[in-house]
């Protein structure tokens, strides 16, 4: 659910809880992600508040005596809930600053690392009275009742409402404090878990258990491969990078896009996937020209001619590789790429659109399908473009994927 406000005013929700009243709520029923929690559970309502507790991916720089209540200026779907919960629907936000082991200038394990490398004990010189660094935790509390405009089939309605309110608060906080480090957050950034609870109207809290947040992290186990094999693969990869082998840049931008998607930076992920796609397409064109007998100088001159990307696709590549290159046909790989990545990137860059997790996943699929389409078309032209096919299908040493 995405909220758009037409104006705000101070409200009264108790002497210790400042309140922000949101006058207009517009509900976007698009699923933000294909991996949302509660997908198989029926919605649950009742005389309690849902609570969601997790660690923020950054700190706000304020004390944890600060609470905020955000009220939505729409009614409950069931009128009786306004009596049960006494007023407008709301999300209450509370903070907790928890100390962590690192000090201001010295990571906690610095002394252990020096001892491991050099068998020497050191003292970092930190003043023992210095404050430790801290991480900031938040709990979001909202009535277990639907409000007008929410999908009553959405089992995660309270979570969506709470995260939407938090993002609205973070945007206002960043603007009020002129702090560029504070920003709206993505569901992905709440890894690894959110603790769900229910807060009764009598103030008694019950733990409902942890909710796994996008448990799709790739394991980073210690490798069992021989050191010599690692060294060989590293040397081959270094040589490929230094020699400027084909598709290295596209691979690096695709890897950046995957990292940003995993971190929840959806705008950067989408832009990076598009850069990877353009690098891939232009590099492939150069290899096709070389297979046709063009000299390196001729290829470089053509690449410097500022050929538009659309012309590259529907003229240069389409004529050489065949297949469906209709940019308006979304059932085809190229049409899906054009709509789900190229145009999406344009909305982000030129219209200031703020993408959600589902958009980043859509862009990832569009890039992968486009990449697979190019390789499949190359295989049908193997005799005419053997060099391009070899470069496209040759994986770097030790690589499990493109």
C-alpha positions in Angstrom: 0.0 0.0 0.0 1.4 3.4 -0.9 0.1 6.5 0.8 -0.2 10.0 -0.7 -0.9 12.8 1.6 -2.7 16.0 0.7 -1.8 17.8 3.9 -0.9 17.2 7.6 -1.8 18.6 10.9 -0.8 17.8 14.5 -3.1 15.4 16.3 -3.5 14.3 19.8 -2.9 10.6 20.7 -1.9 11.0 24.3 0.6 13.2 26.1 3.7 11.2 25.3 3.0 10.4 21.7 3.3 13.1 19.0 1.0 12.4 16.1 1.0 13.0 12.3 -2.4 12.8 10.6 -2.4 11.7 7.0 -5.4 13.1 5.2 -5.4 11.1 2.0 -4.5 7.4 1.6 -4.4 5.9 -1.9 -4.1 2.2 -1.9 -1.9 0.5 -4.6 -3.1 -3.1 -4.8 0.0 -4.2 -6.8 2.0 -6.8 -4.9 5.3 -5.2 -4.1 7.2 -8.5 -4.5 6.7 -12.1 -5.5 8.1 -13.2 -2.1 5.9 -11.3 0.3 5.2 -12.9 3.7 1.9 -14.4 4.6 1.2 -15.4 1.0 -0.6 -18.6 2.0 -2.2 -17.5 5.3 -5.8 -16.1 5.6 -6.1 -12.5 6.9 -6.5 -12.4 10.7 -8.3 -9.6 12.5 -9.3 -9.1 16.1 -9.2 -6.9 19.2 -5.4 -6.5 19.3 -2.6 -4.6 17.7 -0.2 -6.3 15.3 3.4 -5.6 16.2 6.4 -5.8 13.9 9.9 -5.5 15.4 13.1 -5.3 13.5 16.5 -3.5 13.1 16.7 -0.5 10.9 19.4 -0.6 8.2 20.7 2.8 9.5 20.4 4.9 12.6 18.4 8.1 12.8 20.6 9.9 15.3 17.8 10.5 17.9 17.2 9.1 21.4 14.9 6.2 21.9 12.6 8.2 24.1 11.0 9.4 20.8 7.7 7.9 19.7 5.5 8.8 16.8 1.9 7.9 15.9 0.8 8.3 12.2 -2.9 8.4 11.8 -4.7 7.6 8.5 -7.6 9.9 7.8 -9.8 7.2 6.5 -12.2 5.0 8.3 -12.1 1.3 9.2 -13.8 -1.1 6.8 -15.9 -2.3 9.8 -17.4 0.8 11.5 -17.4 -1.0 14.9 -13.6 -1.1 14.8 -13.5 2.7 15.3 -15.1 2.2 18.7 -12.9 -0.8 19.5 -9.7 1.1 18.7 -10.9 4.5 19.7 -10.6 6.8 16.7 -8.8 6.8 13.4 -6.6 3.9 12.1 -3.0 4.4 13.1 0.5 3.0 13.1 2.6 3.7 16.2 6.3 3.8 15.9 8.7 3.3 18.8 12.5 3.2 18.9 15.2 1.3 20.9 18.9 2.2 20.7 21.0 -1.0 21.4 24.8 -0.7 21.9 27.1 -2.8 19.7 30.6 -4.0 20.4 32.4 -1.6 17.9 33.7 1.7 19.3 33.8 4.9 17.4 37.2 4.4 15.8 38.0 0.7 16.5 36.1 -2.3 15.3 35.7 -4.8 18.1 37.8 -7.5 16.4 40.7 -5.3 15.3 42.9 -6.5 18.1 42.1 -10.2 17.3 42.8 -9.6 13.6 46.3 -8.2 14.3 47.1 -11.0 16.7 46.0 -13.6 14.0 48.1 -12.0 11.3 51.2 -11.0 13.3 51.0 -12.8 16.7 51.2 -9.4 18.4 48.9 -8.0 21.1 48.0 -4.4 20.6 45.8 -1.8 22.3 43.8 0.5 20.1 44.1 3.4 22.5 40.3 3.9 22.8 39.2 5.7 25.9 37.3 3.0 27.9 34.8 5.6 28.8 34.0 6.4 25.1 30.4 5.5 24.1 29.9 2.3 22.1 28.3 2.6 18.7 24.7 1.6 18.6 22.1 0.1 16.2 18.5 1.3 16.1 15.5 -1.0 16.5 11.9 -0.1 15.7 8.6 -1.6 16.6 5.5 -0.8 14.6 2.0 -1.3 16.1 -1.3 -1.1 14.2 -4.8 -2.3 14.8 -5.7 -5.8 13.5 -8.5 -4.5 11.4 -8.9 -3.5 7.8 -9.2 0.1 6.8 -11.0 1.4 3.8 -9.1 0.8 0.6 -7.1 -2.2 1.8 -7.5 -5.6 0.0 -9.4 -7.9 2.4 -7.7 -10.8 0.8 -4.2 -9.5 1.8 -3.1 -11.6 4.7 -0.1 -9.2 5.2 -2.3 -6.1 5.3 -1.1 -4.9 8.7 2.6 -5.4 7.7 2.1 -3.5 4.4 0.3 -0.7 6.3 3.0 -0.5 8.9 5.9 -0.5 6.5 4.2 2.2 4.4 3.7 4.4 7.4 7.4 3.9 8.4 8.6 4.9 4.9 6.4 8.0 5.1 7.9 8.9 8.5 11.4 8.3 7.2 10.8 10.6 4.2 9.5 13.3 6.5 12.3 12.8 9.0 15.0 13.1 6.2 13.4 16.3 4.9 13.0 17.8 8.3 16.6 17.0 9.4 18.1 17.6 5.9 19.7 14.2 6.3 20.6 12.4 3.1 21.5 9.2 5.0 17.8 8.6 6.0 15.5 7.2 3.3 12.5 5.0 2.7 13.4 1.3 3.2 12.6 -1.8 1.2 11.3 -5.1 2.6 14.5 -6.7 1.6 16.5 -4.5 4.0 14.7 -6.0 7.0 16.6 -9.3 6.7 16.9 -11.8 8.2 13.7 -11.7 10.3 11.0 -9.5 11.6 9.5 -10.6 14.9 5.7 -10.6 14.9 3.6 -10.1 18.0 0.1 -9.2 19.2 -0.5 -6.5 21.7 -3.8 -6.9 23.5 -5.9 -3.9 24.4 -5.0 -4.6 28.0 -1.3 -4.0 27.2 -0.2 -7.7 27.3 2.1 -8.7 24.4 2.3 -12.2 22.9 5.0 -13.4 20.6 3.7 -14.8 17.3 7.1 -15.8 16.1 9.7 -14.7 13.5 8.9 -13.9 9.9 11.6 -14.7 7.5 12.3 -11.8 5.2 13.4 -12.8 1.7 15.4 -15.8 2.8 17.2 -15.9 -0.6 20.7 -15.1 0.5 23.3 -17.1 -1.3 25.4 -19.2 1.2 29.1 -18.1 1.6 30.5 -21.4 2.9 34.3 -21.9 3.1 35.4 -23.5 -0.1 36.8 -27.0 -0.2 38.6 -26.5 -3.5 42.4 -26.8 -3.6 44.3 -23.5 -3.3 46.0 -24.1 -6.6 42.6 -24.2 -8.3 41.6 -20.9 -6.7 44.9 -19.4 -7.9 44.4 -20.6 -11.4 40.8 -19.3 -11.6 41.9 -15.9 -10.1 44.7 -15.5 -12.6 42.4 -16.3 -15.5 39.8 -13.8 -14.2 42.5 -11.1 -13.7 43.7 -11.7 -17.3 40.2 -11.4 -18.7 39.6 -8.1 -16.9 43.0 -6.6 -17.9 42.6 -7.7 -21.5 39.1 -6.3 -21.8 37.6 -9.5 -22.9 34.0 -9.4 -24.4 31.1 -9.1 -22.0 33.2 -8.5 -18.9 31.7 -5.0 -18.4 28.1 -6.4 -18.9 28.8 -9.1 -16.3 30.1 -6.6 -13.8 27.1 -4.3 -14.2 24.7 -7.3 -13.9 26.5 -8.3 -10.7 26.1 -4.7 -9.4 22.4 -4.8 -10.2 22.0 -8.1 -8.3 23.8 -6.7 -5.3 21.6 -3.6 -5.3 18.5 -5.6 -5.7 19.5 -7.8 -2.7 20.2 -4.7 -0.6 16.9 -3.2 -1.5 18.2 -0.3 -3.6 15.6 -0.9 -6.4 16.3 2.2 -8.4 20.0 1.5 -8.6 19.3 -2.1 -9.5 17.0 -1.2 -12.4 19.4 1.3 -13.8 22.3 -1.1 -13.5 20.4 -3.9 -15.2 19.8 -1.5 -18.1 23.4 -0.5 -18.3 24.3 -4.3 -18.4 21.8 -4.8 -21.2 23.2 -2.0 -23.3 26.8 -3.1 -22.7 25.8 -6.6 -23.7 24.0 -5.5 -26.9 26.7 -3.1 -28.1 29.5 -5.6 -27.3 27.6 -8.3 -29.2 27.2 -6.0 -32.2 30.9 -5.4 -32.3 31.6 -9.1 -32.3 29.1 -9.7 -35.1 30.8 -7.0 -37.2 34.1 -8.6 -36.6 32.8 -12.0 -37.7 31.6 -10.4 -40.9 35.1 -9.3 -41.7 35.2 -5.8 -40.4 38.6 -4.6 -39.2 39.1 -3.4 -35.6 39.3 0.2 -36.9 36.1 -0.2 -38.9 34.3 -1.7 -35.9 35.5 1.1 -33.6 34.3 3.7 -36.1 30.9 2.2 -36.3 30.6 2.0 -32.5 31.6 5.6 -32.3 28.8 6.7 -34.7 26.4 7.1 -31.9 23.9 4.6 -33.2 20.7 4.9 -31.1 19.9 1.9 -28.9 16.5 1.4 -30.6 18.2 1.2 -34.0 20.8 -1.2 -32.6 18.0 -3.6 -31.5 15.5 -3.4 -34.3 17.9 -2.9 -37.2 21.5 -4.0 -36.5 20.9 -7.0 -34.3 17.5 -8.0 -35.6 18.7 -8.2 -39.2 21.7 -10.3 -38.2 20.2 -12.6 -35.6 16.6 -13.0 -36.8 13.8 -13.9 -34.5 11.1 -11.7 -33.0 12.4 -8.1 -32.2 9.0 -6.4 -32.0 9.3 -4.0 -29.1 5.6 -3.8 -28.6 5.0 -7.6 -28.3 5.3 -8.3 -24.6 5.0 -12.0 -25.1 8.4 -12.0 -26.8 11.7 -11.7 -24.8 12.7 -8.5 -26.6 9.2 -6.9 -26.1 9.2 -7.9 -22.4 12.7 -6.5 -22.0 11.6 -3.2 -23.6 8.6 -2.8 -21.4 9.8 -4.3 -18.1 13.3 -2.9 -18.1 14.0 -0.2 -20.7 10.8 1.7 -20.1 10.9 1.1 -16.4 14.4 2.6 -16.3 13.2 5.6 -18.2 10.4 6.1 -15.6 12.9 6.0 -12.8 15.5 8.3 -14.5 13.2 10.8 -16.3 10.0 10.8 -14.2 11.4 10.3 -10.8 9.5 7.0 -10.2 10.4 5.3 -6.9 10.4 1.5 -7.7 9.5 -1.2 -5.3 10.9 -4.7 -4.9 8.6 -6.2 -7.4 9.9 -3.7 -10.1 13.5 -4.8 -9.4 12.5 -8.5 -9.7 10.7 -7.7 -13.0 13.8 -5.9 -14.3 16.0 -8.9 -13.4 13.7 -11.3 -15.2 13.6 -9.0 -18.3 17.4 -8.8 -18.4 17.8 -12.6 -18.0 15.3 -13.4 -20.7 16.9 -10.9 -23.1 20.3 -12.3 -22.4 19.1 -15.9 -23.0 17.3 -14.8 -26.2 20.5 -13.3 -27.6 22.4 -16.5 -26.9 19.7 -18.6 -28.4 19.6 -16.5 -31.6 23.4 -16.7 -31.8 23.3 -20.5 -31.7 21.0 -20.5 -34.8 23.7 -18.4 -36.6 26.7 -20.4 -35.3 28.2 -20.9 -38.8 28.1 -17.2 -39.7 29.1 -15.8 -36.3 31.4 -18.4 -34.6 33.5 -15.8 -32.8 30.6 -14.0 -31.2 29.0 -17.3 -30.1 32.3 -18.5 -28.6 32.7 -15.3 -26.6 29.1 -15.3 -25.5 29.0 -18.9 -24.3 32.5 -19.0 -22.8 32.3 -18.6 -19.0 35.2 -17.2 -16.9 37.1 -19.9 -15.0 35.3 -20.9 -11.9 32.1 -19.1 -12.8 28.8 -20.8 -12.3 26.8 -18.4 -14.5 27.1 -15.8 -17.3 
